[in-house]
Amino acid sequence: MAAASPKLPLSDEERTKLSDTLRCIVHHANHPDSEKSWFAFTEERKRYRQQFGYPDTRPSRAWHEV
């Protein structure tokens, strides 16, 4: 049985920074010599969300608001 992932009470701003940071981590895994930082991926995330939106399964409320 898989362990439950921890739930963190993140604000919308923290979630967007986390999303940008994860994009940066993947980028650096593929391009180890890159000097990009997490904020270099903000526009990419915004374009992606504008084009594809959020998944239908995305909760409308955070887990700590339930």
PyMOL commands that place a pseudoatom at each C-alpha (Angstrom):
pseudoatom trace, name=CA, resn=MET, resi=1, chain=A, elem=C, hetatm=0, pos=[0.000, 0.000, 0.000]
pseudoatom trace, name=CA, resn=ALA, resi=2, chain=A, elem=C, hetatm=0, pos=[1.342, 3.417, -0.969]
pseudoatom trace, name=CA, resn=ALA, resi=3, chain=A, elem=C, hetatm=0, pos=[1.926, 6.037, 1.682]
pseudoatom trace, name=CA, resn=ALA, resi=4, chain=A, elem=C, hetatm=0, pos=[-0.381, 9.037, 1.630]
pseudoatom trace, name=CA, resn=SER, resi=5, chain=A, elem=C, hetatm=0, pos=[1.221, 12.207, 0.353]
pseudoatom trace, name=CA, resn=PRO, resi=6, chain=A, elem=C, hetatm=0, pos=[1.361, 15.060, 2.829]
pseudoatom trace, name=CA, resn=LYS, resi=7, chain=A, elem=C, hetatm=0, pos=[-1.083, 17.894, 2.322]
pseudoatom trace, name=CA, resn=LEU, resi=8, chain=A, elem=C, hetatm=0, pos=[0.268, 21.387, 2.627]
pseudoatom trace, name=CA, resn=PRO, resi=9, chain=A, elem=C, hetatm=0, pos=[-1.920, 24.449, 3.131]
pseudoatom trace, name=CA, resn=LEU, resi=10, chain=A, elem=C, hetatm=0, pos=[-0.617, 26.543, 0.245]
pseudoatom trace, name=CA, resn=SER, resi=11, chain=A, elem=C, hetatm=0, pos=[-1.932, 29.867, -0.961]
pseudoatom trace, name=CA, resn=ASP, resi=12, chain=A, elem=C, hetatm=0, pos=[-2.639, 30.392, -4.672]
pseudoatom trace, name=CA, resn=GLU, resi=13, chain=A, elem=C, hetatm=0, pos=[0.583, 32.381, -4.937]
pseudoatom trace, name=CA, resn=GLU, resi=14, chain=A, elem=C, hetatm=0, pos=[2.574, 29.577, -3.313]
pseudoatom trace, name=CA, resn=ARG, resi=15, chain=A, elem=C, hetatm=0, pos=[0.982, 26.997, -5.639]
pseudoatom trace, name=CA, resn=THR, resi=16, chain=A, elem=C, hetatm=0, pos=[1.967, 28.995, -8.720]
pseudoatom trace, name=CA, resn=LYS, resi=17, chain=A, elem=C, hetatm=0, pos=[5.538, 29.390, -7.448]
pseudoatom trace, name=CA, resn=LEU, resi=18, chain=A, elem=C, hetatm=0, pos=[5.647, 25.655, -6.753]
pseudoatom trace, name=CA, resn=SER, resi=19, chain=A, elem=C, hetatm=0, pos=[4.406, 24.908, -10.277]
pseudoatom trace, name=CA, resn=ASP, resi=20, chain=A, elem=C, hetatm=0, pos=[7.081, 27.196, -11.751]
pseudoatom trace, name=CA, resn=THR, resi=21, chain=A, elem=C, hetatm=0, pos=[9.730, 25.592, -9.531]
pseudoatom trace, name=CA, resn=LEU, resi=22, chain=A, elem=C, hetatm=0, pos=[8.783, 22.084, -10.655]
pseudoatom trace, name=CA, resn=ARG, resi=23, chain=A, elem=C, hetatm=0, pos=[9.022, 23.179, -14.298]
pseudoatom trace, name=CA, resn=CYS, resi=24, chain=A, elem=C, hetatm=0, pos=[12.474, 24.576, -13.489]
pseudoatom trace, name=CA, resn=ILE, resi=25, chain=A, elem=C, hetatm=0, pos=[13.575, 21.288, -11.852]
pseudoatom trace, name=CA, resn=VAL, resi=26, chain=A, elem=C, hetatm=0, pos=[12.518, 19.286, -14.908]
pseudoatom trace, name=CA, resn=HIS, resi=27, chain=A, elem=C, hetatm=0, pos=[14.279, 21.800, -17.168]
pseudoatom trace, name=CA, resn=HIS, resi=28, chain=A, elem=C, hetatm=0, pos=[17.514, 21.512, -15.155]
pseudoatom trace, name=CA, resn=ALA, resi=29, chain=A, elem=C, hetatm=0, pos=[17.305, 17.707, -15.216]
pseudoatom trace, name=CA, resn=ASN, resi=30, chain=A, elem=C, hetatm=0, pos=[17.248, 17.905, -19.015]
pseudoatom trace, name=CA, resn=HIS, resi=31, chain=A, elem=C, hetatm=0, pos=[19.671, 20.855, -19.290]
pseudoatom trace, name=CA, resn=PRO, resi=32, chain=A, elem=C, hetatm=0, pos=[22.160, 20.643, -16.373]
pseudoatom trace, name=CA, resn=ASP, resi=33, chain=A, elem=C, hetatm=0, pos=[24.175, 23.671, -17.492]
pseudoatom trace, name=CA, resn=SER, resi=34, chain=A, elem=C, hetatm=0, pos=[21.164, 25.995, -17.588]
pseudoatom trace, name=CA, resn=GLU, resi=35, chain=A, elem=C, hetatm=0, pos=[21.183, 29.097, -15.408]
pseudoatom trace, name=CA, resn=LYS, resi=36, chain=A, elem=C, hetatm=0, pos=[17.410, 29.646, -15.474]
pseudoatom trace, name=CA, resn=SER, resi=37, chain=A, elem=C, hetatm=0, pos=[15.572, 30.225, -12.200]
pseudoatom trace, name=CA, resn=TRP, resi=38, chain=A, elem=C, hetatm=0, pos=[11.987, 29.313, -11.231]
pseudoatom trace, name=CA, resn=PHE, resi=39, chain=A, elem=C, hetatm=0, pos=[10.600, 32.713, -12.249]
pseudoatom trace, name=CA, resn=ALA, resi=40, chain=A, elem=C, hetatm=0, pos=[11.772, 32.144, -15.826]
pseudoatom trace, name=CA, resn=PHE, resi=41, chain=A, elem=C, hetatm=0, pos=[8.904, 29.659, -16.184]
pseudoatom trace, name=CA, resn=THR, resi=42, chain=A, elem=C, hetatm=0, pos=[6.033, 31.888, -15.015]
pseudoatom trace, name=CA, resn=GLU, resi=43, chain=A, elem=C, hetatm=0, pos=[5.032, 33.045, -18.507]
pseudoatom trace, name=CA, resn=GLU, resi=44, chain=A, elem=C, hetatm=0, pos=[5.210, 29.440, -19.811]
pseudoatom trace, name=CA, resn=ARG, resi=45, chain=A, elem=C, hetatm=0, pos=[2.816, 28.292, -17.039]
pseudoatom trace, name=CA, resn=LYS, resi=46, chain=A, elem=C, hetatm=0, pos=[0.445, 31.193, -17.711]
pseudoatom trace, name=CA, resn=ARG, resi=47, chain=A, elem=C, hetatm=0, pos=[0.361, 30.413, -21.448]
pseudoatom trace, name=CA, resn=TYR, resi=48, chain=A, elem=C, hetatm=0, pos=[-0.267, 26.731, -20.734]
pseudoatom trace, name=CA, resn=ARG, resi=49, chain=A, elem=C, hetatm=0, pos=[-3.162, 27.463, -18.327]
pseudoatom trace, name=CA, resn=GLN, resi=50, chain=A, elem=C, hetatm=0, pos=[-4.647, 29.992, -20.760]
pseudoatom trace, name=CA, resn=GLN, resi=51, chain=A, elem=C, hetatm=0, pos=[-4.539, 27.439, -23.571]
pseudoatom trace, name=CA, resn=PHE, resi=52, chain=A, elem=C, hetatm=0, pos=[-5.559, 24.297, -21.657]
pseudoatom trace, name=CA, resn=GLY, resi=53, chain=A, elem=C, hetatm=0, pos=[-7.131, 25.571, -18.444]
pseudoatom trace, name=CA, resn=TYR, resi=54, chain=A, elem=C, hetatm=0, pos=[-7.267, 23.394, -15.359]
pseudoatom trace, name=CA, resn=PRO, resi=55, chain=A, elem=C, hetatm=0, pos=[-8.373, 19.745, -15.350]
pseudoatom trace, name=CA, resn=ASP, resi=56, chain=A, elem=C, hetatm=0, pos=[-12.047, 19.031, -14.653]
pseudoatom trace, name=CA, resn=THR, resi=57, chain=A, elem=C, hetatm=0, pos=[-10.967, 17.024, -11.623]
pseudoatom trace, name=CA, resn=ARG, resi=58, chain=A, elem=C, hetatm=0, pos=[-9.277, 20.015, -9.969]
pseudoatom trace, name=CA, resn=PRO, resi=59, chain=A, elem=C, hetatm=0, pos=[-10.976, 20.647, -6.617]
pseudoatom trace, name=CA, resn=SER, resi=60, chain=A, elem=C, hetatm=0, pos=[-12.841, 23.914, -6.341]
pseudoatom trace, name=CA, resn=ARG, resi=61, chain=A, elem=C, hetatm=0, pos=[-11.811, 24.279, -2.689]
pseudoatom trace, name=CA, resn=ALA, resi=62, chain=A, elem=C, hetatm=0, pos=[-8.548, 23.519, -0.941]
pseudoatom trace, name=CA, resn=TRP, resi=63, chain=A, elem=C, hetatm=0, pos=[-8.479, 20.473, 1.303]
pseudoatom trace, name=CA, resn=HIS, resi=64, chain=A, elem=C, hetatm=0, pos=[-8.219, 22.657, 4.445]
pseudoatom trace, name=CA, resn=GLU, resi=65, chain=A, elem=C, hetatm=0, pos=[-11.381, 24.594, 3.494]
pseudoatom trace, name=CA, resn=VAL, resi=66, chain=A, elem=C, hetatm=0, pos=[-13.576, 21.496, 3.467]
for i in range(1, 66): cmd.bond("trace and resi %d" % i, "trace and resi %d" % (i + 1))
show_as sticks, trace
zoom trace
